[in-house]
């Protein structure tokens, strides 16, 4: 269904007829708002509205907050995120707002939930090119916010922490 929505969206954008665009945007808004709609489709519709600048950063952040809430099942959240990030590696790489929302969500997941959603996240990232995956990985490596405690401050074993990197690269398909 996401592929069909993508095809219709591309066709409407290509035709560039205001009446068609308005009707299409209205249909996407209604689809995204329905609770019966699969989370992947809701996420994809949110992405379409974000790309069309119908939703600004704040409104998109609110949609992310609702979808990635701890009140939702991890599967729901991961599928919604997959829908939003479908064919959207450049948004994740270049848009700091989206990057920070996704990063913050991942950082606050409990370990058991993170392990549960890894396959879903891997599926999301598997469609990206190797170049896109490397750029995302570089962003992860470069990120060091002031609020993050360093290994030396926590007494954690840095060498042991680095052992997980090959597994993460494998999961991302690098």
C-alpha positions in Angstrom: 0.0 0.0 0.0 2.9 2.4 0.8 4.2 1.8 -2.7 0.8 2.7 -4.2 0.6 5.8 -2.1 4.1 6.8 -3.2 3.2 6.3 -6.9 0.0 8.4 -6.5 1.9 11.1 -4.6 4.6 11.2 -7.4 1.9 11.4 -10.0 0.0 14.3 -8.3 3.3 16.2 -7.8 4.2 15.6 -11.5 0.8 16.8 -12.8 1.2 20.0 -10.6 -2.6 20.8 -10.6 -3.6 22.7 -7.5 -7.0 21.1 -7.1 -5.5 17.6 -7.3 -2.8 18.5 -4.8 -5.3 19.9 -2.4 -7.5 16.8 -2.6 -4.5 14.5 -2.3 -3.2 16.4 0.8 -6.7 16.2 2.4 -6.8 12.4 1.7 -3.3 12.0 3.3 -4.3 14.0 6.4 -7.4 11.9 6.9 -5.5 8.7 6.3 -2.8 9.6 8.8 -5.4 10.5 11.4 -7.2 7.2 11.3 -6.3 4.9 14.2 -7.3 1.8 12.1 -4.5 2.6 9.5 -1.3 0.5 9.8 1.4 2.5 11.6 3.8 2.2 8.6 1.2 3.9 6.4 0.6 6.6 9.1 4.3 7.3 9.2 4.6 7.4 5.4 1.6 9.8 5.3 3.3 12.0 7.9 6.4 12.1 5.7 4.4 13.1 2.7 2.9 16.0 4.6 6.3 17.0 6.0 7.8 17.0 2.5 4.8 19.1 1.2 5.5 21.5 4.1 1.9 21.0 5.3 3.5 20.0 8.6 6.3 22.1 10.0 9.1 20.9 12.3 7.0 21.4 15.4 3.9 19.6 14.0 6.1 16.8 12.7 7.8 16.6 16.1 4.3 16.3 17.7 3.4 13.4 15.4 6.7 11.7 16.2 6.0 12.2 19.9 2.6 10.5 19.6 3.9 7.7 17.4 7.1 7.0 19.5 5.4 7.4 22.8 6.2 4.7 25.5 2.4 4.1 25.6 2.6 2.5 22.1 4.0 -0.9 21.6 7.6 -0.9 20.4 6.4 -2.7 17.2 3.9 0.1 16.5 6.6 2.8 17.0 9.2 1.0 14.9 6.7 0.4 12.0 5.6 4.1 12.1 9.3 5.1 12.0 9.9 2.8 9.1 7.0 4.4 7.2 8.4 7.9 7.9 11.9 7.0 6.9 10.9 4.9 3.9 13.1 6.2 1.0 14.1 9.1 3.3 17.8 8.6 4.2 18.6 12.1 3.2 16.1 13.5 5.6 17.7 11.5 8.4 21.2 12.6 7.3 20.4 16.3 6.6 17.5 17.3 8.8 18.7 17.9 12.3 15.2 18.1 13.8 14.3 14.6 12.5 17.7 13.3 13.4 17.4 14.6 17.0 13.8 13.2 17.4 14.9 9.7 16.2 18.1 9.8 18.2 16.4 10.9 21.4 13.8 8.1 21.0 16.5 5.5 20.5 18.6 6.8 23.4 15.6 6.5 25.8 14.6 3.0 24.9 15.0 0.3 27.5 17.5 -2.4 26.5 14.9 -5.1 26.2 12.7 -3.0 23.9 15.7 -1.9 21.9 16.7 -5.6 21.3 13.1 -6.4 20.4 12.9 -3.7 17.7 16.4 -4.2 16.2 15.0 -6.4 13.4 12.5 -3.7 12.5 15.1 -1.0 12.5 17.4 -3.2 10.4 14.6 -3.6 7.8 14.2 0.2 7.8 17.9 0.8 7.1 18.3 -2.1 4.7 16.7 -0.2 1.8 19.3 2.6 2.1 22.4 2.6 -0.1 25.8 1.8 1.4 26.8 5.5 1.1 23.6 6.6 3.0 24.3 4.0 5.7 27.9 5.2 6.1 26.7 8.8 6.3 24.2 7.9 9.0 27.0 5.9 10.9 29.3 8.9 10.6 26.6 11.1 12.2 26.3 8.6 15.1 30.1 8.6 15.6 30.4 12.4 15.4 27.6 13.0 17.9 28.8 13.9 21.3 26.3 16.2 23.1 27.4 17.9 26.3 24.8 16.0 28.3 26.3 12.6 27.5 28.5 11.2 30.3 31.9 9.9 29.1 33.2 6.4 29.8 35.8 7.8 32.2 33.1 9.6 34.2 31.0 6.4 34.6 33.8 3.9 35.1 32.6 1.9 32.2 35.1 -0.2 30.2 35.6 1.7 26.9 37.2 -1.4 25.2 34.2 -3.5 26.1 31.8 -0.8 24.9 33.5 -0.8 21.5 32.9 -4.5 21.1 29.3 -3.8 20.2 30.3 -1.7 17.1 30.8 -4.6 14.7 27.4 -6.0 15.7 25.7 -2.6 15.1 27.4 -2.3 11.7 26.2 -5.8 10.8 22.7 -5.0 11.9 22.8 -1.8 9.8 24.1 -3.8 6.8 27.4 -2.0 6.6 
